[in-house]
Amino acid sequence: MSQKEKEKFELSITESPSEFENLEKMSVHELITAINHEDAKVHKAVQEALPQIERLIQLIVERMEQGGRVFYLGAGTSGRLGVLDASELPPTFGVPDTMVIGLIAGGDVALRKAVEDAEDDPAKAWAELQERNINTLDTVIGIAASGSTPYVVGGLKRARENGILTGCITCNPGSRVAQEAEYPIEVIVGPEFVTGSTRLKAGTAQKMVLNMITTTIMIKLGRVKGNRMVNMQLTNEKLVKRGTRMLMEELGLEETKAKEMLLKHGSVKKAIEAEKNTNIQH
């Protein structure tokens, strides 16, 4: 066995040496072609994890229908992806920002810069969950490409010990994070193009899975009608125009009337319900 093969055997997959050598000698075309080739592997890896993803979503929906919440735990890139996903749900689906909450090791400052040793405290995540009055209707999802982050491992362990539904998204098989989570999602994308840089394939895979989880949950909770974001917040002119078009198509209104109704009721869904109630009364 060569030295490189020994290193691959001993290291986790996400830390294994890249399959490409001498990157600094490659042309721009060669670099982006190789990265694109590697990215193509992510879709297949996520596809293979669909049964794990489906099982966890079904359990989360049951709890959220009773008022449960979802908490993401992560550090570095993984933590940022969790916070990003959670922060996009209120404007997209018109839900409160307390429904899905992203926690990152080191707090909000870690969104922009690395916080030294923040991810190495196994007790911190559970303390942060307790501050938010976590309960057995809630779900905790650990996000860790390597599957070994102490902040995430410790949080999952304590959550599970306290009867809380736990899941995880990781890119190494049989990791500590997966062992602590009751319903692990393992998306095995292989070594990174730049050795150990899990912001690449691993990060893409995690984002894809997060998109699946929360989009599916929001649809099952009635936050989408047909294929449209009828509960989106009207935070800018682009979204007002989008909502106006939805009402024009749904109710057969002319533009001025549709926009007037939208702004009066605050969302496409509420405007449609108001119009239907008016028609019933007449």
Secondary structure as UniProt FT lines:
FT   HELIX           3..10
FT   HELIX           13..15
FT   HELIX           23..25
FT   HELIX           28..48
FT   HELIX           50..64
FT   TURN            65..67
FT   STRAND          70..74
FT   HELIX           76..93
FT   TURN            97..98
FT   STRAND          100..104
FT   TURN            105..106
FT   HELIX           108..111
FT   TURN            116..117
FT   HELIX           118..120
FT   TURN            122..123
FT   HELIX           124..131
FT   TURN            132..133
FT   TURN            136..137
FT   STRAND          139..143
FT   HELIX           150..161
FT   TURN            162..163
FT   STRAND          165..170
FT   TURN            173..174
FT   HELIX           176..180
FT   STRAND          183..186
FT   TURN            195..196
FT   TURN            198..200
FT   HELIX           201..220
FT   TURN            221..222
FT   TURN            226..227
FT   TURN            230..231
FT   HELIX           237..251
FT   HELIX           255..265
FT   HELIX           268..281
//
